[in-house]
Amino acid sequence: MNSSTAFQTELAAPAVNIANKRSLLLRLIRAEQPITRTDIAQRLGIDKSTVTENVKPLIDAGVLREDTLDAKGQGRRPRVISFADRGEYFIGVNLGVRRSQVGITTLKGDIEDEEDFETPKESSIALRTARRYIDQIMRRNTGRTLRSIGVSVPGMTDTDRRSLLYAPNLNWQSIDIAKALGLEGIRVVVENDSTAAAMYEARMKIRDSDEGLMTNFILVRSGTGIGVGLVIGSEVYRGSGLTRGIAGEFGHMTIVAGGKQCVCGNRGCWEKYASAAAAASLYVGDRRLRPGETIPRFVEIVAKAENGDNRSRRTLEMIGDYLGIGIANVIMGIGIPRVIISGRLVYGWKFIEDPLREAISRSIVGKAEGWSVEAGSPAGAAIGGALEVAVEDHLAVL
């Protein structure tokens, strides 16, 4: 990781105006629970009295609870805040290009139940299958209250977060997902999977570090395709106006003029060279497959590389180089120097990281110190992101 004064202003976390950002406070409590008021104040950069003003109404309403921890020895025992168990749960649906998942979580943050299925080619069949699993999960949770359903999709969504506009790798277009999965009185929120992964990764970073809320970062999700999620000022950025819902579609920017044909209709798209799915074509190259030979999956290429296979290692190094070229472009275009990699590509990180960093170092970004790239969670683009969409939507209205 590089660091200097060049990007330090960008990385510094400003104090939070909690009056307008109650969702940030609730996000922190959810990530760190149980947590003291003093810790909340320190992490958000606000007065302890401001924390009290915001949590007391929620404690009185039964949304939050405050308990006294047992402490060894003499002295005052600390009081900690967490979410109350009110029998609420949330359902997430990740509609992936190859496989899909349906699962549930609570405000405690753990995934309690999950179903997995191969994604049907027809959108109507895929949505009926997802709805069937939703019904099964609801039957297993009779007596609890379903608050909302979050759906992550590999494509652009509409401004109301109800419909999928276009998913090139699925060849799905103009689908009202909220209507297809909807239940009377239950809100359904549809989100791009890279944006959902960014929401998930933000909570993981809050939970696993001692730093303040992670203010700005770029999430690059690489699996069958490549998507980019943006977190700016601790909030996910979805675009504005007519572009709301389509921000972050960097996977279809051209990095090789006249290059490989992409499903979107363009040539030389980033995801044709730097996604987990691209590894197979890079591994095979222009040669014909030998009799009985099959195109390897990404995890198989990683396994071969682990066993010393040179072709596999060179393939992953090429992926890293192309990934670094695209990341440098994204950093230059957005101006945010912190990047997290999510999705299946993380499994090959040990082979990808060095060529990725070398590619960035060759760019103008590499001349300005302070950028950083790190591996996140391979699960962030899956059910974890979809569940985060459901919970975040609920926290925003508390």
Rosetta blueprint (number, residue, H / E / L):
1 M L
2 N L
3 S L
4 S L
5 T L
6 A L
7 F L
8 Q H
9 T H
10 E H
11 L H
12 A L
13 A L
14 P L
15 A L
16 V L
17 N L
18 I L
19 A L
20 N L
21 K L
22 R H
23 S H
24 L H
25 L H
26 L H
27 R H
28 L H
29 I H
30 R H
31 A H
32 E H
33 Q L
34 P L
35 I E
36 T E
37 R H
38 T H
39 D H
40 I H
41 A H
42 Q H
43 R H
44 L H
45 G L
46 I L
47 D L
48 K H
49 S H
50 T H
51 V H
52 T H
53 E H
54 N H
55 V H
56 K H
57 P H
58 L H
59 I H
60 D H
61 A L
62 G L
63 V L
64 L E
65 R E
66 E E
67 D E
68 T E
69 L L
70 D L
71 A L
72 K L
73 G L
74 Q L
75 G L
76 R L
77 R L
78 P L
79 R E
80 V E
81 I E
82 S E
83 F E
84 A L
85 D L
86 R L
87 G L
88 E E
89 Y E
90 F E
91 I E
92 G E
93 V E
94 N E
95 L L
96 G L
97 V L
98 R L
99 R E
100 S E
101 Q E
102 V E
103 G E
104 I E
105 T E
106 T L
107 L L
108 K L
109 G L
110 D L
111 I E
112 E E
113 D E
114 E E
115 E E
116 D E
117 F E
118 E E
119 T L
120 P L
121 K L
122 E L
123 S H
124 S H
125 I H
126 A H
127 L H
128 R H
129 T H
130 A H
131 R H
132 R H
133 Y H
134 I H
135 D H
136 Q H
137 I H
138 M H
139 R H
140 R H
141 N L
142 T L
143 G L
144 R L
145 T E
146 L E
147 R E
148 S E
149 I E
150 G E
151 V E
152 S E
153 V E
154 P L
155 G L
156 M E
157 T E
158 D L
159 T L
160 D L
161 R L
162 R L
163 S L
164 L E
165 L E
166 Y E
167 A E
168 P L
169 N L
170 L L
171 N L
172 W E
173 Q E
174 S E
175 I E
176 D L
177 I H
178 A H
179 K H
180 A H
181 L H
182 G L
183 L E
184 E L
185 G L
186 I E
187 R E
188 V E
189 V E
190 V E
191 E E
192 N E
193 D H
194 S H
195 T H
196 A H
197 A H
198 A H
199 M H
200 Y H
201 E H
202 A H
203 R H
204 M H
205 K H
206 I H
207 R H
208 D H
209 S L
210 D L
211 E L
212 G L
213 L L
214 M L
215 T L
216 N L
217 F E
218 I E
219 L E
220 V E
221 R E
222 S E
223 G L
224 T L
225 G L
226 I E
227 G E
228 V E
229 G E
230 L E
231 V E
232 I E
233 G L
234 S L
235 E E
236 V E
237 Y E
238 R L
239 G L
240 S L
241 G H
242 L H
243 T H
244 R L
245 G L
246 I L
247 A L
248 G L
249 E L
250 F H
251 G H
252 H H
253 M L
254 T E
255 I L
256 V L
257 A L
258 G L
259 G L
260 K L
261 Q E
262 C L
263 V L
264 C L
265 G L
266 N L
267 R E
268 G L
269 C E
270 W L
271 E H
272 K H
273 Y H
274 A H
275 S L
276 A L
277 A L
278 A H
279 A H
280 A H
281 S H
282 L H
283 Y H
284 V H
285 G L
286 D L
287 R L
288 R L
289 L L
290 R L
291 P L
292 G L
293 E L
294 T L
295 I L
296 P L
297 R L
298 F H
299 V H
300 E H
301 I H
302 V H
303 A H
304 K H
305 A H
306 E H
307 N L
308 G L
309 D L
310 N H
311 R H
312 S H
313 R H
314 R H
315 T H
316 L H
317 E H
318 M H
319 I H
320 G H
321 D H
322 Y H
323 L H
324 G H
325 I H
326 G H
327 I H
328 A H
329 N H
330 V H
331 I H
332 M H
333 G H
334 I H
335 G L
336 I L
337 P L
338 R E
339 V E
340 I E
341 I E
342 S E
343 G L
344 R H
345 L H
346 V H
347 Y H
348 G H
349 W H
350 K H
351 F H
352 I H
353 E H
354 D H
355 P H
356 L H
357 R H
358 E H
359 A H
360 I H
361 S H
362 R H
363 S L
364 I H
365 V H
366 G H
367 K H
368 A L
369 E L
370 G L
371 W L
372 S E
373 V E
374 E E
375 A E
376 G L
377 S L
378 P L
379 A L
380 G L
381 A L
382 A L
383 I H
384 G H
385 G H
386 A H
387 L H
388 E H
389 V H
390 A H
391 V H
392 E H
393 D H
394 H H
395 L H
396 A L
397 V L
398 L L
